[in-house]
């Protein structure tokens, strides 16, 4: 695999540290660990999303969903029990895993459910009023209006 040096990017930009860190993390990720467990990300509304992770063989007690800083961390540890069954073929993987999803600004986890072997995590983007676009009215006689308030 190729290795890219992003240090010139750090020196030449101001305020883009998160983007450079994200590029660095994605380029150095171990590709062998990115396929288990399989998952879907769907957009359920304009500002709502759902992550569905296939967790067949795990119970609610085996699963952990946490938000750490700006990342959603989903992990599973199968409880240690002696398996006395004799399998001829074992195709359902129940190995431990940890999957991280980087969350964008103002995205929060609203719910998590475990139904039919699927772990569903609902997310919602809530932009604060101060960051939403606002309209500035243009006055015709030298006074300006900002949000309905006259400024002379």
N, C-alpha and C positions, 0 to 999 in steps of 0.2 A: 504494500500500500504506500502511496505517496505521502510525504509529510510536507506540509506547507508551513513556512515561518511567517507569522502574522505580526511580528514585532515592528516592522516598518509602518504597518497600519496604526498601531498604538501611538507611534511618534507623530504621525501626520494628521491625526484627527483629534477633535475635542468634543466630548459629549456622546461619542458613539461606542463607549466601552462595552455596553450590553450586547450590541450587535457583534463586535469583535469576539467577545467571550462566547457567544452562541456559535459563531462560525468555528471557533477553536474547539469547542466541545463536540460539535457534530463531526468535524473532520477527524477527531481522535477517538471517536466512539468505537467500541469493539463490535464489529458487525455480526459476530457469531452469537451474541447474546440478545440481539434485537428482534428475534422472531418468536420468542416464547415469553409470555403467552400471547396468542393472537388477540388483536383488539381492533375496534372500529371507532372513529370519531365522526359524529354526525352533527349537523347544524339543525336544531329543532325549531328555532325561531330566529328573528333578526339578531338578537343578542343572547341567545341561549344555545348551549351545546351539550352533547352527551357522549361520554366515553364508555364504551361497552367492552369488557374484557372477558374472554372465555376462561372460566376458572372451574372447569369440570373436576370433580373429586375433592374440592375444598369446601369446607363449611364456613359460616360466618365467623366462627371463632378462630379459624386459621388465617383470615384475611385482615389486613390493616390498611386503612386509608388515612393519610396525614397530609397536611399542607405545611411545608417548611419553607420559610421565606417566600419566594415566588415560584415554588415548584410543588406539584402534586406528586406524592410518593405512594405507590401502591405496592404492598409486599404481601407475601404469603409464606407461611411456614407450616408444613404438615406436622401435626402433633405426633410425637414419637410413640408408636404402638407397634407391638410385634405383629407382623403380618404372617399369619399361619396358613394363608391360602397358597395354593400351588397354581401358578399361572402357566398356561400353554403359550399365551401371547399377551403381552402387557403393552397396549398402545395408548392408554390414557396416562399422560404424564402428570405426576403430582409432586414434581420437584419444587423446591423453594425458588422464589423469584423476587426481584425488586425492579419495578418499572417506574421511571421518572418522566413526568410531563412538565415542561416549563410553561408557566401560566403568564399570559400577557398582563399588562397593568390593568387594574380594576376588574379582573376576573376572579370570581369567588365560587367555591363549591357550595351548592345549595342542598344537595341530597345524595345519598348512596343507597343502593338496594341490591340484593342478591336474589335473583329469580331464575329458576331453570338452568343453573350452571353458568349464568352470566352475571357479572358484577357491573352494574350501571351506575355511573357517577354523573350527576347533572351539574352543569356550570352555567353561570350567568355573568355577563359583562355589565357592570353598573358604573357608568361614567358620572363623576360628580358634576353638579350644576355649574361650578366654577370653570370647568373645562369644556362644557358644551358651547357650541357656537351661539353667539347672540347678535341681534340685529342692532345697528347704530343708525338712527334716523338722521337724515341730512336736513339741516335747517336752512331756510332761504335768506334770512336777514341777519347773518353774523352770529347767531346763537346756535349752539349745538344741543342736541338731545341725546342722552345716553340712557337707555332703558326707561324712557318717559320722564326723565329729570332734565330740566333746562340748565345748561351751563353757559354762562356769559363770559 
